[in-house]
Amino acid sequence: MTEALADVIIPRIGSPLLRREAQIATEIMVRYLNKPASPELAERAGQAVDRLLATVHRLNERSTTDEPAAAEAEALCLVLTGRWAEAAAGVEPYVGTTALLKAFVAALLLDRLDGPLTMRLLEAGQSPAMAVRSGRAIGKYGWWPSWLLKVVTSRALAGTLDEETISALDRCAYAELSPAQARVAQRLLNGDQALIAASAQRLETYGEAGAATRLREGDLSAVALAARLIPL
């Protein structure tokens, strides 16, 4: 998190000398965070942050306005001391919400996370927990055919992506549907009532009364079977 936020904040520091001091402090702090058992790095990191803080205080004391003279560098000091939320709130007017969201998503370092989709969900107002869960689900199933990815992305953006839906879509992916069958599955997933009724009747004809009932009741688990019954 420290490195991700620093990457957003440091380029916004106007003074080249102050920016360089901020880079040095960040590099040393990141090295320490990667090796927290090192007494030498702990001391050097503390000293580097103290120097940066002292520089920021001097600049603020010399400022002739009510605004901080080095607001971005001041926010970076908060980052380097682990006060990430406070730093983000302070620097948001300068860097924008989107840049901060990208930094937080990048800092998660989660395997198979669809970062761009997670960002879209966050910007659409979804909670971080739901956005990350959906982003991980879609990242995990990135091998799905494009039509299925469109369905799952649409449901994620609508806030209706849950484990039951993911499981049903996974069945469709493994069903190896033909293009025509895939189109039928997509319409069933989108709630095409006329097609659901016709598909349920076809399921009953083939002796799949239970699947037909589930399909009529909106159980997505029956979609793959219904689509497979469409002639190739």
C-alpha positions in Angstrom: 0.0 0.0 0.0 2.8 2.4 0.9 4.5 1.9 -2.5 1.2 2.1 -4.5 0.2 5.4 -2.9 3.6 6.9 -3.1 3.6 6.2 -6.9 0.5 8.3 -7.1 1.6 11.1 -4.9 5.3 11.7 -5.7 4.8 12.8 -9.3 2.5 15.5 -8.0 5.2 17.1 -5.9 6.2 20.3 -7.7 9.7 21.0 -6.4 12.3 18.7 -8.0 14.5 18.8 -4.9 11.5 18.0 -2.6 10.4 15.3 -5.0 13.8 13.7 -5.0 13.9 13.7 -1.2 10.4 12.1 -1.2 11.6 9.4 -3.6 14.6 8.6 -1.4 12.5 8.4 1.8 10.0 6.2 0.0 12.7 3.8 -1.4 14.3 3.4 2.0 10.9 2.8 3.7 9.8 0.2 1.1 13.1 -1.6 1.6 12.5 -1.6 5.4 8.9 -2.8 5.0 10.2 -5.7 2.8 12.8 -6.5 5.5 11.2 -5.4 8.8 13.7 -7.5 10.9 16.6 -5.3 9.8 17.6 -2.8 12.6 19.8 -0.9 10.1 16.9 -0.4 7.6 14.5 0.5 10.5 16.9 3.3 11.6 17.5 4.6 8.1 13.8 4.6 7.3 13.0 6.5 10.4 15.7 9.0 9.7 14.6 9.5 6.1 11.0 10.1 7.1 12.2 12.6 9.8 14.2 14.5 7.3 11.2 14.7 4.9 8.9 15.8 7.7 11.4 18.5 8.8 11.6 19.8 5.2 7.8 19.9 4.9 7.5 21.8 8.2 10.1 24.4 7.1 8.3 24.9 3.8 4.9 25.3 5.6 6.4 27.8 8.1 7.7 29.9 5.2 4.5 29.8 3.3 2.7 33.1 3.0 -0.8 31.6 2.4 -3.1 29.5 4.5 -2.7 26.6 2.2 0.2 24.1 2.9 3.2 24.8 0.8 3.9 21.1 0.3 0.5 19.4 0.7 1.5 16.4 -1.5 4.7 15.8 0.4 2.8 16.1 3.7 0.4 13.4 2.5 3.4 11.3 1.6 4.7 11.6 5.1 1.4 10.1 6.3 1.8 7.3 3.8 5.3 6.5 5.1 4.1 6.4 8.7 1.3 3.9 7.8 -1.6 6.4 7.9 -2.9 5.5 4.5 -6.6 6.5 4.8 -5.7 9.9 6.2 -3.1 10.4 3.4 -5.6 9.4 0.7 -8.2 11.8 2.1 -5.7 14.6 2.2 -4.4 14.1 -1.3 -7.6 13.2 -3.1 -8.3 16.9 -4.2 -4.9 16.9 -6.0 -4.7 13.4 -7.6 -8.4 12.5 -8.0 -10.5 9.6 -6.8 -9.7 7.3 -9.7 -6.0 7.4 -9.2 -6.4 6.5 -5.5 -8.8 3.6 -6.3 -6.3 2.2 -8.8 -3.6 2.4 -6.1 -5.7 0.5 -3.6 -6.6 -2.2 -6.1 -3.0 -2.6 -7.2 -1.9 -2.8 -3.6 -4.2 -5.8 -3.0 -1.8 -8.1 -4.9 -4.5 -10.7 -5.4 -4.0 -13.6 -7.8 -6.5 -13.6 -10.7 -8.0 -10.3 -9.9 -9.6 -8.5 -12.9 -8.3 -5.1 -12.0 -10.1 -3.1 -14.7 -13.4 -4.6 -13.9 -12.8 -4.1 -10.1 -12.2 -0.4 -10.9 -15.4 -0.1 -12.9 -17.4 -1.7 -10.1 -15.9 0.7 -7.5 -16.5 3.7 -9.7 -20.1 2.5 -10.2 -20.6 2.7 -6.5 -20.3 -0.9 -5.4 -18.8 -1.7 -2.0 -15.1 -2.6 -2.0 -15.9 -6.1 -0.8 -18.4 -6.8 -3.6 -16.2 -5.2 -6.2 -13.1 -7.3 -5.2 -15.2 -10.5 -5.0 -16.6 -10.0 -8.4 -13.2 -9.0 -9.8 -11.6 -12.1 -8.4 -14.4 -14.4 -9.7 -14.1 -13.0 -13.2 -10.3 -13.1 -13.1 -10.4 -16.8 -12.1 -12.6 -17.7 -15.0 -10.8 -15.6 -17.6 -10.7 -18.7 -19.9 -14.5 -18.6 -20.3 -15.7 -17.9 -23.9 -16.3 -14.2 -24.6 -20.1 -14.5 -24.6 -20.0 -15.8 -21.0 -17.6 -13.1 -19.9 -20.0 -10.5 -21.3 -22.8 -12.1 -19.2 -20.8 -12.3 -16.0 -19.5 -8.8 -16.4 -23.0 -7.4 -17.0 -24.2 -9.2 -13.9 -21.3 -7.9 -11.9 -21.9 -4.3 -12.9 -25.6 -4.8 -12.0 -24.6 -6.1 -8.6 -26.4 -9.5 -9.2 -23.3 -11.7 -9.4 -23.4 -14.4 -6.7 -22.0 -17.8 -6.2 -25.0 -19.6 -7.6 -24.7 -17.5 -10.8 -21.0 -18.2 -11.1 -21.6 -21.9 -10.7 -24.3 -21.9 -13.4 -22.1 -20.0 -15.8 -19.2 -22.4 -15.1 -21.5 -25.3 -16.2 -22.2 -23.4 -19.4 -18.4 -23.0 -20.0 -17.7 -26.7 -19.5 -20.7 -27.7 -21.7 -18.7 -26.7 -24.8 -21.7 -25.1 -26.5 -21.9 -24.5 -30.2 -22.4 -20.8 -31.3 -26.2 -21.4 -31.7 -26.4 -23.1 -28.3 -24.4 -20.3 -26.7 -26.8 -17.8 -28.0 -29.7 -19.8 -26.5 -27.9 -20.0 -23.2 -27.3 -16.2 -23.2 -31.0 -15.5 -23.8 -31.9 -18.0 -21.1 -29.5 -16.3 -18.7 -31.0 -12.9 -19.6 -34.5 -14.1 -18.6 -36.1 -14.6 -22.0 -39.5 -15.9 -20.8 -40.8 -17.3 -24.1 -37.5 -19.2 -24.7 -37.5 -20.4 -21.0 -41.0 -21.8 -21.5 -40.1 -23.5 -24.8 -36.8 -24.9 -23.4 -38.6 -26.2 -20.3 -41.1 -28.1 -22.6 -38.1 -29.5 -24.5 -36.5 -30.7 -21.3 -39.8 -32.5 -20.3 -39.9 -34.1 -23.7 -36.4 -35.6 -23.0 -37.5 -36.8 -19.6 -35.8 -34.0 -17.6 -38.9 -32.8 -15.7 -36.9 -31.8 -12.7 -34.6 -29.6 -14.8 -37.6 -28.1 -16.5 -39.1 -27.1 -13.2 -35.9 -25.6 -12.1 -35.6 -23.6 -15.3 -39.1 -22.2 -14.9 -38.3 -21.2 -11.3 -35.3 -19.3 -12.4 -32.7 -21.8 -11.4 -29.7 -21.0 -13.6 -28.2 -24.5 -13.0 -30.5 -25.9 -15.7 -29.4 -23.4 -18.4 -26.5 -25.5 -19.6 -28.6 -28.6 -20.0 -31.4 -26.7 -21.8 -28.9 -25.2 -24.2 -27.3 -28.5 -24.9 -30.6 -29.9 -26.2 -30.6 -27.4 -29.0 -29.5 -29.2 -32.2 -26.0 -28.4 -33.4 
